[in-house]
Every structure is written in structure tokens, then in C-alpha cells.
Amino acid sequence: MSTHETTPAGAPDPEWDALIANASVWDGDGFRPAAAVVVDPLPAVSADPAGTTPLTPAWVKSGAGWKGRGRVARVNSVHGFRRWVRRQGGEHGHVAQVWRGLARTTRWVKGVEGADIDRAKHEARRAQEAYRAARRAHAHKLIPGDKKNKLAKVMDDASKDSASAMTALAKVRKATRARRAWRASVVAAPLVAAEVGSVLALGDITNGSLVTCAATSFVLALIGRRTDAGETWTSDSVALGDGGKLTDETLNAAYRDAGVLKDDQVLKLLSPVALTRDGDAYEVVFDLPSGMPTDKALSAVKGLASAMGVSITQVHQGRGEREGRIHLRVNLRIPFTGKPSPGPLLTAGRMDLFKPVPMGVSMRGKAIETDWVERSGLFGGEPGAGKSAAVNNVLLAAALDPHTRLYLADGKAGFDLVPFEGIAEMIDTAGDPEALLAILTHVWEVEVPARRAALREHGARKVSAELAAKDPRLALAVLFVDEWASYVAGAPAKLREDLNRLFQLIVSQGRALGVASLAATQKPSSDSVPTSVRDLLSVRWAMRCMTPEASDTILGKGYASAGQNAQTILKTQRGVGILMSGESAEPELVRGHYYSDAEVEQIIGRATELRTEAGTMPGMAPLGAAAPAAPRLLDHLIAAVTATGRGVATKGEVLAYLAGVDPQFGPEDGESEAQFRSRAGKLLAEWLDAEGLEVPTPKVDGPDGKRSLGYRLDDLSEVR
């Protein structure tokens, strides 16, 4: 039998390694040695692939983390004590539990033998009554002898039965006393043992008695912890408003009670339900069940607040990154009811309106800032809601920018704008419609043309901080009209039409030119601010309103039904409103910074100093005074027609010429030719209407011989 040597599978094989090393490959011209194979190094192996090593929380690594954790612990302790206090008033209170435990212990000691005693008593009573009845019957004298003897025998039997029943009753009582004494000793033995042990351990009968009483109360409370209906107390059974905790279970229960979830549905939690770092609120992010729209949860905020036992202003639901995702915050106290903190403009030396303006503080304590470049705003709310204080955040910031020009008008003829009289370019505090017309006319006929001319000179389409630094004509301007409805209410029809037309033109075209238009009203309605203007105002701040419809007038249709309803703001929350700071921003409850009259005077005084140093105070050389007069639109039309050399020009040729003069007439990115012609033609019509020009547009011959609408040089000359 021959023996074959074999190599273990795991051992190296020198012959095979040499063969591989000398291997060659065919490359078309012959065999060449194969290139060495480069093997990537193995990835580093985690020291804890199973993830079982305990992780150290980030908060233990810093003093601020320990401080925040300590605050959360204190808040939990306070809430736990409040829950305990509220619990004592009901059947789950510890006093009620001890009393229930004492009653149950007493019933156990008494046992059920009482029924045996009652039965024995009943039998003895019946036997005695039978004996007395027999004795009365036997006591009659006029009874025959035989019957008398029978009655005597019945009486004797009844006497024996009565004696037997009494004996049985005595036995039952004796047995009952013995059983009760045994059960009482079972109850008393631990008490005696606890008393003796406490005295021996503490060496003081008083302290020992106190320990015994405490232990006895604990045992009795444990015996009586279930109510007579069999219910036990848990923290989940306590509403959040009564000191309970918000947990996964209570969160799902609240959404079920609010009608958002069905009995078999649950929320998919993306983050744990936890207290915030400051301990002021619970926050959680979750997804609704598949197929459920976000609006269903947002519109159920009243039911949700009721289920949690809190005010509706304590519940804030925000839309997530996708449909069906909710960011929930539930404040433990009604937010924004304390004294507001000092506003940041008190310590601001100089502001730049090209940068975001501090507006207020959110429920999360986050500073809210709004960019007012290429923006316009609408502020609304009932009287006393804090609307004027909210607007002051913008006006005071603009005042501290020495290059920003202010145009202010107060339709209610109040005193809110009086402090700005010394620094505003134009201002009306008497509620005069003619004065407002003068302000709007100046902005449209002076500010706007000068800005267009400056943009053309710089070849830019929009105002920017860089351009404003080069050319003072392009500094930002703020136009604020308070109570538009008061202005137009008493104005003649022609004046009212002019006011609406000019304001709409300034709002629609002033954004790109650096004119921020603001409007405010204390009675939000479709008449307070024209719908055509209101739809163009991008920033909305709805203070407390009387109705959901008034809230929707400010924020937009449908927001109130989706949970963003300014009617729910409490009267104690002055200066609080739902702020939507841009076209794509989600509404958020914000408390605006508040500046008292004295603080406003202080800020205006600093603004006056800044403007005096910069030479931008009214009465000094205006920023746009040195600017060349802007050509009229009619001049450009005549130049466009003259440039064709035919004495006529089609609308297409005119728009092409104007695109080289003003970038607003140029095509925008992604805009088709039809969209460009429609937008540019509409803009040209608005400009002609704004300048009061009526220019005929007959059909004229184009460069290709085709006839289309256009302009004739003779007609333009006559209009001129």
C-alpha cells in the first residue's frame, strides 16, 4: 500500500506560489508577465462591532451639559411634586389609599363569620318565638285535658329547640371570636415586631413609634392602592396639564382622543419624547400613519390640547421635511406671558438693513430675524394686540441705518410715528389722504425712476449692498402705511383710485429696486388692505384676531383651519403673533421685541446722531439730488421707433429696445418667448398707465413685411 503526502488546505504551497508569480498573459504581440495584483487593505475593524460598549452621553463632557441636566432634573422633581399634590385630592391619593387599606384590613379581620352569627341568631329567634307561642297556647285554662297535654308536649319541644339554638349561637360566637382573634394577631404581630425592632434600633420609643406608623401607613396604602373599581394610579393616567408626563403612550392616546388616530394606529416616533434642555417643554418628531395627510393633525390642535389638558397656545405642531411628518412641541407653561426681555436694538450702535433684522423670539427661545431686502410686509391684529410694537422692530432698525430713507403714513392719526418726524423723508401723522398721495407720488415719480436710472448705469437688475455702497441712490427705502382703510374710507373715488394704483405699483415694482413696502391694520378684512396689494406682501405677522377669517386675511386662506389661527392667542400674550417671514417660510408663533416710549426716543436720538454724521438728515443734500434726471418712458419709446428708420416699430422691436435700457424688460431665466412677451408687455402697460400716457397702438409693418400691433413716431410726438 503506497502512501501519498498531502498538504493541509490552510498551509502555504511554494510550488503554486511560484507558478502564479511566473504567470504570463497574451497581449497580441506575445506573452508578457502578468501585472502584479494590488489588493486593497482590509477595512479597519471596529473595536465594538456589536455596539455593546456603553456610550458616554455628550452632556457629561461639559459643565453646560451638567448644568442643563441638573435643570431638567429639578423640573422633573417639581413636576413630580405637583403631580403628587394633585393626586391627593382624588381616590388615588395616599390618604384615600391608607383609608381604603384600613377598611379592607378591618373587613378581613372581621371575616365572613358574621353571616354564621346572623344565621344562628335567626334560628334562635325563631325557636324562642315558637316557644313563647306554645307557652301562650298552653296557658289557656278552658282547654280539654287531651289537647292540654298535647300543647304541653309542644311547649316542651319548643323549649328544647330554643335551648339548642341558643347553645348553637354561643358556639358560633365563640368560634368567630377565636378566628377573629387569630386574624387580629396576624395583623398585630408585625406591628408589635416593628415597634419593638424600631425602639431597639433607635433607642427611642417616640422615633420607634413614628417609624412604625410610617411603615403601617405604607402597608395600608399598598393594600388600598386599587380603587373599589379595580383601578390603579399610573403617571400615564394624569393629563400633562395636571402634572403628568408626556410619554409614547400618552402621546398616542392624545392623538387618538383628538380623532387623528384610530384605535389600531400608532405614531412612528423618529425621536424620543423628551424634555428640552431648559426643561420648559416636551419635543418630539414623528411620522403619521401611512397615507394620512399632515393637515389632519394640524387641524386637530384644539382636540389635542384638550386631550393633554393644556392651553391651545402651549401646543405647536410644525410641518416636517416631508408630508406626514410633524415636529411637536408642548410647552409646560403658557408661553410669552412674562415680562419681555430688552430688545437688541437698545445696544445696537448702527444697523445695516441689507442684513436680517431682529424681530422677536420664538417659543424655543430662538432669536427670529427677517431679511427685508426684496421683501414687503403685512402686520395685522385687533387693537391692543401689539401690532405697533411689532412694526417698530423694522422701523427702528431702518432708523439706525443712516442711509435708509423712511416714508411713513399713519391713517389713524395716532402718535406711534411722531418720534420719527425728525428723520423721515416724508411723513403724515394726521391721516390726510392728500398727504398720503403726495408721499406715494414722490416714491413713484422720484425714488423709483432714480433707482431705475442707477441700475441701468450699473448694468444690474436688482439692488444689492455692494451697489448701495457705490451709489447712494440705491440705498434701501422703507414705505410704511398704517391703517390703509382709514385713508381710503373718507377719500373721493378718484383719489381712492389713485392711492390704490400707486401703492400697488410701488409694492409690485419696488421690491427689486430696494423699496420695502409695509402695511398695517387693526381690523383685518378684505377692505382694510386691497386684495391686489395684500397678495404681493410676502412677510405676514398676524397678532391676536377676533375671528379665524381675520387671521386668514393676514396669513392667507386655509391657515386657520390648518392650526395656524391667531384667534387662539390669549389677551395676556401682548406682542405675540404668528410670523410667516417669507414666501417659503412656515408660520411660527413669535413674540416681538418691545420698546417702551422712552426706549424709542433713545433709539431715535441715536439714529439722529448717525444720520447727522452721515449727512442724510432731511433738509441736508438728498442722497439722490446729484443724480441725473431719469428719461421718461415716452422718450425711450420715441428712441425705439426712431432706431428702426421706418417711422414705426412693432411691440416686439420696442420691447427688445427697452430690454437694453432697463433689465426688467429682459427675458428671465427659464422664461419662454411667449411668457417674456406677456410679462414685458404687461409691465410696459403699467408704466404707461402710471405716467398717465395714452399711446395708440395701431397695426404697423414689421421688418419682415408682416403687420402687427406697434407704435408710430407721429403718434408718439403728438402725445409728447
C-alpha positions in Angstrom: 0.0 0.0 0.0 1.5 3.3 -1.1 1.3 6.4 1.0 0.6 9.8 -0.6 1.7 13.0 1.2 -0.9 15.8 1.2 -0.6 19.5 2.2 -3.2 20.9 4.6 -5.6 23.3 3.0 -4.6 26.2 5.2 -0.8 25.7 4.7 1.2 27.7 2.1 2.1 25.9 -1.2 5.5 27.1 -2.6 5.1 25.5 -6.0 1.7 27.1 -6.5 3.0 30.5 -5.4 5.9 30.2 -7.9 3.6 29.3 -10.7 1.4 32.3 -10.1 4.4 34.6 -9.8 5.8 33.5 -13.2 2.4 33.5 -15.0 2.2 35.4 -18.3 -0.7 36.8 -20.4 -1.2 37.2 -24.2 -1.2 40.9 -25.2 -1.5 40.4 -29.0 2.3 40.5 -29.7 3.3 37.8 -27.4 3.2 36.7 -23.8 4.1 39.2 -21.2 4.4 38.7 -17.5 1.1 39.5 -15.7 0.9 42.7 -13.8 1.0 42.3 -10.1 -2.4 42.3 -8.5 -2.7 45.1 -5.9 -5.0 44.0 -3.1 -6.7 46.8 -1.2 -6.0 46.7 2.6 -8.8 45.3 4.7 -11.0 47.9 6.3 -10.4 48.7 9.9 -12.4 46.6 12.2 -14.4 48.4 14.8 -13.4 47.8 18.3 -17.1 47.3 19.2 -18.7 45.7 16.2 -21.8 44.6 18.2 -22.3 48.0 19.7 -22.4 46.7 23.2 -19.9 49.0 24.7 -21.7 51.6 26.9 -21.7 55.0 25.3 -20.9 58.1 27.3 -23.6 60.8 26.8 -22.3 64.1 25.4 -23.8 66.1 28.2 -21.4 64.6 30.8 -18.4 66.1 29.0 -19.1 69.8 29.7 -20.2 71.9 32.5 -23.0 73.3 30.5 -24.3 69.8 29.9 -24.3 69.0 33.6 -26.0 72.3 34.3 -28.7 71.6 31.7 -29.1 68.1 33.0 -29.5 69.4 36.6 -32.1 71.9 35.4 -34.1 69.1 33.8 -33.8 67.0 37.0 -35.1 70.0 39.0 -38.0 70.5 36.6 -38.9 66.8 36.8 -38.7 66.9 40.6 -41.1 70.0 40.7 -43.5 68.3 38.3 -43.4 65.1 40.3 -44.3 67.0 43.5 -47.1 68.8 41.7 -48.5 65.5 40.4 -48.3 64.1 44.0 -50.2 67.2 45.4 -52.9 66.9 42.7 -53.2 63.2 43.3 -54.1 63.6 46.9 -57.4 65.2 46.1 -58.8 62.1 44.4 -59.4 58.5 45.1 -55.8 57.7 44.1 -54.4 59.9 46.9 -52.3 58.3 49.6 -54.7 59.3 52.3 -57.5 57.6 50.4 -55.3 54.6 49.8 -54.5 54.3 53.6 -58.1 54.7 54.5 -59.1 52.1 51.9 -56.4 49.7 53.1 -57.5 50.2 56.7 -61.1 49.4 55.8 -60.1 46.3 53.8 -57.9 45.1 56.7 -60.8 45.6 59.1 -63.1 43.7 56.9 -60.5 40.8 56.6 -60.2 40.7 60.4 -64.0 40.5 60.8 -64.2 37.8 58.1 -67.4 36.2 56.9 -68.3 34.6 60.1 -70.8 37.4 60.7 -73.1 35.6 58.4 -72.9 32.5 60.5 -73.7 34.5 63.6 -76.7 36.2 61.9 -78.0 32.8 60.8 -77.6 31.3 64.3 -79.3 34.4 65.7 -82.2 34.0 63.3 -82.6 30.3 64.2 -82.5 31.1 68.0 -85.0 33.9 67.5 -87.4 31.6 65.6 -87.1 28.9 68.3 -87.8 31.4 71.1 -90.8 32.8 69.2 -92.1 29.2 68.8 -91.5 28.5 72.5 -93.4 31.7 73.5 -96.2 30.9 71.2 -96.5 27.3 72.6 -96.4 28.6 76.1 -99.2 31.2 75.4 -101.3 28.4 73.9 -100.7 26.1 76.9 -101.6 28.9 79.3 -105.3 29.0 78.3 -107.5 27.4 81.1 -110.6 26.4 79.1 -108.9 23.6 77.1 -109.8 20.0 77.2 -107.3 17.7 79.0 -106.0 15.8 76.0 -105.4 18.9 74.0 -103.8 20.5 77.1 -101.4 17.6 77.2 -100.5 17.9 73.5 -99.9 21.7 74.0 -97.6 20.9 76.9 -95.6 18.5 74.8 -95.3 21.1 72.0 -94.2 23.6 74.6 -91.5 21.3 75.9 -90.2 20.5 72.5 -90.1 24.2 71.7 -88.2 24.9 74.9 -85.6 22.2 73.9 -85.3 23.7 70.4 -84.8 27.2 71.9 -82.2 26.0 74.3 -80.4 24.1 71.5 -80.5 27.2 69.2 -79.0 29.4 72.0 -76.3 26.8 72.5 -75.5 26.8 68.8 -75.4 30.6 68.8 -73.0 30.6 71.7 -70.7 28.1 69.9 -70.8 30.2 66.7 -69.9 33.3 68.6 -67.1 31.6 70.4 -65.6 30.2 67.1 -66.0 33.6 65.5 -64.1 35.3 68.3 -61.4 32.8 68.1 -60.9 33.2 64.3 -61.1 37.0 64.5 -58.5 36.9 67.4 -56.2 34.8 65.2 -56.5 37.1 62.2 -56.1 40.2 64.5 -52.9 38.6 65.9 -51.7 38.1 62.3 -52.2 41.9 61.7 -50.9 43.0 65.1 -47.8 40.8 65.2 -45.9 42.7 62.5 -46.9 46.0 64.2 -45.6 44.9 67.5 -42.5 43.4 65.9 -41.9 46.7 64.0 -42.5 48.7 67.2 -40.1 46.6 69.2 -37.5 46.5 66.5 -37.6 50.3 65.9 -37.3 51.0 69.6 -34.4 48.6 70.0 -32.7 50.0 66.8 -33.3 53.7 67.6 -33.3 53.5 71.3 -36.2 55.9 71.5 -39.9 55.0 71.8 -41.0 58.2 70.1 -38.9 57.7 67.0 -39.8 54.0 67.0 -43.5 54.8 67.0 -43.0 57.2 64.1 -41.2 54.6 62.1 -43.9 52.0 62.9 -46.7 54.4 61.9 -44.9 55.2 58.6 -44.4 51.5 57.9 -48.0 50.8 58.8 -49.3 53.6 56.5 -47.1 52.3 53.7 -48.5 48.8 54.0 -52.1 50.1 54.3 -51.6 52.3 51.2 -50.2 49.3 49.3 -53.3 47.3 50.3 -55.6 50.1 49.3 -53.8 51.2 46.1 -56.6 49.7 43.9 -59.9 51.5 43.9 -63.1 49.7 44.5 -63.4 49.6 40.7 -60.1 47.8 40.5 -58.2 50.8 39.0 -54.6 51.7 39.9 -52.9 55.0 39.6 -50.2 55.5 36.9 -48.4 58.6 35.7 -49.9 57.9 32.2 -53.4 58.4 33.6 -52.6 62.0 34.6 -53.0 64.7 31.9 -50.0 66.8 31.1 -51.7 69.9 32.4 -52.3 68.2 35.7 -48.6 67.5 36.2 -48.4 64.2 34.2 -45.6 63.2 31.8 -45.7 63.1 28.1 -44.7 59.6 27.1 -45.0 57.5 24.0 -48.3 56.0 25.3 -49.8 59.4 26.4 -48.8 60.9 23.1 -50.6 58.3 21.1 -53.6 58.4 23.4 -53.8 62.2 23.0 -53.9 61.9 19.2 -56.5 59.2 19.4 -58.7 61.3 21.7 -58.3 64.2 19.3 -59.6 62.0 16.5 -56.4 61.9 14.5 -55.5 58.2 15.0 -57.8 55.2 15.0 -57.7 52.7 17.8 -55.3 50.4 15.9 -53.0 53.2 14.7 -49.8 54.5 16.3 -47.3 57.2 15.6 -43.9 56.4 14.3 -41.5 58.2 16.6 -38.3 59.5 14.9 -37.0 61.0 18.2 -37.8 60.1 21.8 -40.4 62.1 23.7 -38.1 64.2 26.0 -37.9 67.4 27.9 -35.9 70.2 26.3 -32.6 71.2 27.7 -34.2 74.1 29.7 -37.0 71.8 30.9 -39.7 74.2 29.6 -41.3 71.9 27.1 -41.6 68.4 25.6 -40.4 67.9 22.0 -40.7 65.0 19.6 -40.6 64.3 15.9 -42.8 61.6 14.4 -44.4 60.4 11.2 -48.2 60.0 10.9 -49.5 56.6 9.7 -49.0 55.9 6.0 -51.5 57.8 3.8 -52.5 60.3 6.5 -52.0 64.0 5.4 -50.2 66.4 7.7 -53.2 68.8 7.7 -55.3 66.3 9.6 -53.0 66.6 12.6 -52.5 70.3 12.2 -56.2 71.0 12.2 -56.8 68.9 15.4 -54.8 71.2 17.6 -57.8 72.1 19.8 -58.7 68.5 20.4 -55.0 67.7 21.1 -54.7 70.5 23.6 -57.9 69.3 25.3 -56.6 65.7 25.5 -53.4 66.9 27.1 -55.1 69.2 29.5 -53.2 72.3 28.3 -54.0 75.6 26.6 -54.1 75.6 22.8 -51.2 78.1 22.8 -49.0 75.6 24.5 -49.2 73.1 21.6 -47.2 73.8 18.5 -47.1 71.5 15.5 -44.7 72.2 12.7 -44.6 70.7 9.3 -41.7 68.3 8.8 -39.4 67.9 5.8 -42.0 65.7 4.0 -45.7 65.1 4.1 -46.9 63.3 7.1 -44.0 64.4 9.4 -44.7 66.5 12.4 -42.4 68.4 14.8 -44.3 68.7 18.0 -43.6 71.0 20.9 -45.7 71.1 24.0 -44.9 73.9 26.5 -45.4 73.1 30.2 -46.5 76.7 30.8 -48.3 79.2 28.6 -45.6 80.9 26.6 -44.9 84.6 26.4 -46.9 85.7 29.4 -44.0 87.1 31.4 -42.2 90.4 31.1 -40.4 90.7 27.7 -36.6 91.0 27.8 -34.9 94.2 26.5 -34.8 94.4 22.7 -31.4 94.1 20.9 -31.7 97.5 19.2 -31.1 99.2 22.6 -27.5 98.2 22.5 -27.0 98.2 18.7 -24.8 101.0 17.5 -25.6 101.0 13.9 -27.8 98.8 11.7 -27.4 97.6 8.1 -30.9 97.0 6.6 -29.3 94.7 4.0 -28.8 92.3 6.8 -31.6 90.4 8.7 -33.5 92.5 11.3 -34.1 91.1 14.8 -37.9 90.7 15.1 -38.5 88.7 18.2 -38.1 85.3 20.0 -39.8 82.0 19.1 -41.3 79.6 21.6 -38.0 77.7 21.6 -36.2 80.8 22.7 -34.6 81.2 19.3 -33.9 84.7 18.0 -36.0 85.4 14.9 -34.6 87.6 12.2 -36.2 88.6 9.0 -34.5 89.7 5.8 -36.3 92.8 4.3 -34.3 93.0 1.1 -36.8 92.4 -1.8 -39.5 91.9 0.8 -42.7 93.6 1.8 -44.8 93.0 4.8 -48.3 93.0 6.3 -49.0 93.4 10.0 -52.4 92.9 11.4 -54.3 92.3 14.7 -57.0 93.7 16.9 -56.4 96.9 18.9 -54.1 96.3 21.8 -52.5 93.1 20.3 -49.1 94.7 19.9 -49.1 95.5 16.2 -47.4 98.9 16.5 -44.7 97.3 18.7 -44.1 94.6 16.0 -43.8 97.2 13.3 -41.3 99.2 15.4 -38.8 96.4 15.1 -38.5 97.2 11.4 -38.8 101.0 11.6 -36.3 101.4 14.4 -33.8 99.1 12.6 -34.3 101.2 9.5 -33.8 104.4 11.5 -30.4 103.1 12.8 -29.3 102.6 9.2 -28.3 106.2 8.3 -28.6 105.6 4.6 -32.2 104.1 4.6 -34.9 106.6 3.7 -38.2 106.5 5.5 -41.6 107.3 4.1 -44.3 107.0 6.8 -48.0 107.5 7.0 -50.4 106.9 9.9 -54.0 106.7 8.8 -55.4 106.5 12.4 -53.8 109.9 13.2 -52.1 108.5 16.3 -48.8 109.1 18.0 -46.9 106.0 17.1 -45.0 107.6 14.3 -44.5 111.0 15.9 -40.9 110.2 17.2 -39.8 109.5 13.6 -40.8 113.0 12.3 -37.3 114.4 12.5 -35.6 111.7 10.5 -38.3 110.6 7.9 -38.0 111.9 4.3 -41.8 112.4 4.2 -44.3 111.6 7.0 -48.1 112.1 7.7 -49.4 111.7 11.2 -52.7 113.4 10.6 -54.4 110.7 8.5 -54.7 113.0 5.5 -55.4 111.1 2.2 -53.9 114.0 0.2 -50.7 113.8 2.2 -50.5 110.1 1.6 -51.0 110.7 -2.2 -48.1 113.2 -2.1 -45.9 110.5 -0.4 -46.8 107.8 -2.8 -46.4 110.1 -5.8 -42.9 111.1 -4.6 -41.9 107.5 -4.2 -43.2 106.5 -7.6 -42.1 109.5 -9.6 -38.8 110.3 -7.8 -37.5 107.3 -5.9 -38.4 104.6 -8.4 -37.1 106.4 -11.6 -33.9 107.4 -9.8 -33.3 103.8 -8.8 -34.1 102.5 -12.3 -31.6 105.0 -13.8 -28.9 103.9 -11.3 -29.5 100.3 -12.1 -29.2 100.9 -15.8 -25.9 102.8 -15.2 -24.5 99.9 -13.3 -26.0 97.2 -15.6 -27.7 95.5 -12.7 -31.2 94.1 -12.4 -31.6 94.3 -8.6 -30.4 96.4 -5.7 -27.6 94.9 -3.6 -25.5 96.0 -0.6 -22.4 96.3 -2.9 -24.3 98.6 -5.3 -25.7 100.7 -2.5 -22.2 101.2 -1.1 -21.1 102.6 -4.5 -24.2 104.6 -5.3 -26.2 106.3 -2.6 -29.3 106.4 -4.9 -29.6 102.6 -4.4 -29.8 102.7 -0.6 -32.8 101.0 0.8 -36.1 102.8 1.4 -39.0 101.8 3.7 -42.6 102.9 2.9 -45.0 102.2 5.8 -48.7 102.9 5.7 -50.6 102.3 8.9 -54.4 101.8 8.6 -54.8 102.0 4.8 -58.6 101.6 5.3 -58.8 104.8 7.3 -57.1 106.7 4.4 -59.4 105.4 1.7 -62.6 105.5 3.7 -63.1 109.2 3.5 -61.3 109.8 0.2 -63.2 110.7 -3.0 -63.5 107.9 -5.6 -60.8 109.4 -7.9 -58.3 109.9 -5.0 -59.0 106.4 -3.7 -58.3 105.0 -7.2 -55.0 106.9 -7.4 -53.9 105.7 -3.9 -54.7 102.1 -4.7 -53.0 102.3 -8.1 -49.8 103.9 -6.8 -49.5 101.7 -3.8 -49.9 98.6 -5.9 -47.3 99.8 -8.4 -44.8 100.6 -5.7 -45.3 97.2 -3.9 -45.1 95.2 -7.1 -42.1 97.0 -8.7 -40.3 98.5 -5.7 -39.0 95.2 -4.3 -36.3 94.7 -6.9 -35.5 98.4 -6.7 -34.8 98.4 -2.9 -38.2 99.8 -1.7 -39.6 97.7 1.2 -43.4 98.4 1.5 -45.1 97.7 4.8 -48.8 97.9 5.7 -50.6 97.5 9.0 -54.2 97.2 10.0 -56.1 96.8 13.3 -59.2 95.4 11.6 -58.1 92.7 9.2 -60.6 92.3 6.4 -60.7 92.3 2.6 -61.3 96.1 2.6 -58.5 97.0 5.1 -55.8 96.4 2.5 -56.7 95.9 -1.2 -56.5 92.2 -2.2 -54.4 93.1 -5.2 -51.8 94.6 -2.8 -52.2 92.1 0.0 -51.3 89.2 -2.2 -48.0 90.9 -3.0 -46.9 91.3 0.6 -44.5 88.4 1.4 -43.9 88.8 5.1 -47.0 88.3 7.3 -47.4 88.8 11.0 -50.8 88.0 12.5 -51.3 89.3 16.0 -54.4 88.3 18.1 -57.5 88.4 15.9 -61.2 88.2 16.7 -62.1 85.6 14.2 -60.4 82.8 12.1 -61.4 84.7 9.0 -59.4 87.8 10.1 -56.4 85.6 10.8 -56.7 84.1 7.3 -56.9 87.6 5.9 -53.4 88.2 7.1 -51.7 84.8 6.7 -53.6 83.5 3.8 -56.7 81.4 3.2 -56.6 78.0 4.9 -54.0 78.6 7.6 -56.5 78.9 10.4 -58.1 75.5 9.6 -54.6 74.1 9.4 -53.9 75.1 13.0 -52.3 78.5 12.5 -55.1 80.6 13.9 -54.3 84.0 15.5 -57.7 83.9 17.3 -56.2 81.4 19.8 -53.6 83.9 21.0 -54.5 85.0 24.6 -55.1 88.6 25.6 -52.3 88.2 28.1 -49.9 87.5 25.3 -49.4 91.0 24.0 -46.9 91.4 21.2 -47.3 87.7 20.3 -48.2 86.8 16.7 -47.9 84.2 14.0 -45.0 85.3 11.9 -44.5 84.0 8.3 -41.2 85.6 7.3 -41.1 84.9 3.6 -42.7 83.2 0.7 -41.5 79.7 1.6 -41.4 80.0 5.4 -43.7 78.1 7.7 -45.7 80.2 10.2 -44.3 80.3 13.7 -45.5 81.8 17.0 -43.2 84.7 17.8 -43.1 87.3 20.5 -41.9 90.6 19.0 -39.3 92.7 20.8 -40.9 95.5 22.8 -39.5 99.0 23.1 -41.1 101.5 25.5 -41.7 105.1 24.6 -38.6 106.1 26.4 -36.5 103.4 24.6 -37.9 104.5 21.3 -36.9 108.1 22.0 -33.4 106.8 23.0 -33.0 104.8 19.7 -34.3 107.7 17.6 -31.8 110.0 19.3 -29.0 107.7 18.3 -30.4 107.4 14.8 -30.4 111.2 14.5 -26.8 111.3 15.5 -25.9 108.7 12.9 -27.8 110.4 10.1 -26.3 113.8 11.1 -22.8 112.4 10.8 -23.6 110.7 7.5 -25.3 113.9 6.1 -28.5 112.0 5.4 -30.9 114.0 7.6 -33.9 115.6 5.9 -33.0 119.1 4.8 -29.5 118.2 4.0 -28.4 117.3 0.5 -30.6 114.4 -0.5 -28.9 111.2 -1.5 -30.4 111.3 -4.9 -30.1 115.1 -5.5 -27.0 114.8 -7.7 -28.5 112.0 -9.8 -29.3 113.0 -13.4 -33.0 113.2 -14.2 -34.2 109.9 -15.5 -35.6 109.9 -19.1 -39.3 109.5 -19.3 -40.7 106.3 -20.8 -42.1 108.3 -23.7 -38.5 109.3 -24.6 -37.5 105.7 -24.7 -40.4 104.8 -27.0 -39.6 107.6 -29.4 -35.9 106.5 -29.4 -37.0 102.9 -30.1 -39.2 103.9 -33.0 -36.6 106.2 -34.4 -33.9 103.5 -34.3 -35.9 101.4 -36.8 -35.6 104.1 -39.5 -39.1 103.3 -40.7 -41.0 105.8 -38.5 -42.9 102.8 -37.0 -41.9 99.9 -34.7 -43.7 96.8 -33.7 -44.2 96.0 -30.0 -41.5 93.3 -30.3 -39.0 95.8 -31.5 -39.9 98.2 -28.8 -39.6 95.6 -26.1 -36.2 94.5 -27.5 -35.0 98.1 -27.3 -36.3 98.6 -23.8 -34.5 95.3 -22.7 -31.3 97.0 -23.5 -32.3 100.1 -21.5 -33.8 98.5 -18.4 -33.0 94.9 -17.3 -36.6 94.5 -16.1 -37.7 94.2 -19.7 -35.1 91.5 -20.4 -36.1 87.8 -20.5 -35.7 85.9 -17.2 -34.1 82.5 -16.7 -36.3 79.7 -17.9 -38.9 82.1 -19.4 -40.3 81.2 -22.8 -40.7 83.8 -25.6 -44.4 83.9 -25.1 -44.1 84.3 -21.3 -41.5 87.0 -21.9 -43.6 89.0 -24.3 -46.6 88.7 -22.0 -44.8 89.8 -18.9 -42.8 92.6 -20.6 -46.0 93.9 -22.4 -47.9 94.0 -19.1 -45.0 95.9 -17.5 -44.9 98.4 -20.3 -48.7 98.9 -20.0 -48.4 99.5 -16.2 -45.6 102.1 -16.7 -47.6 103.9 -19.4 -50.6 103.9 -17.1 -48.5 105.1 -14.1 -47.3 108.1 -16.2 -50.8 108.8 -17.4 -49.9 108.3 -21.0 -52.5 107.1 -23.6 -50.5 106.0 -26.6 -52.4 104.4 -29.6 -51.1 101.0 -30.8 -52.2 100.6 -34.4 -51.1 97.8 -36.7 -47.8 98.7 -38.4 -45.5 97.0 -40.9 -42.7 95.0 -39.4 -39.2 94.5 -40.8 -40.4 91.3 -42.5 -43.5 93.0 -44.0 -45.9 91.4 -41.6 -48.3 93.7 -39.8 -48.7 93.6 -36.0 -49.5 96.0 -33.2 -46.9 98.7 -32.6 -46.2 102.4 -32.4 -45.9 105.3 -34.9 -43.5 108.2 -34.4 -46.1 110.7 -35.3 -48.5 109.4 -32.6 -45.7 109.5 -30.0 -44.8 113.0 -31.0 -48.4 114.2 -30.6 -48.6 112.6 -27.1 -45.4 114.3 -26.1 
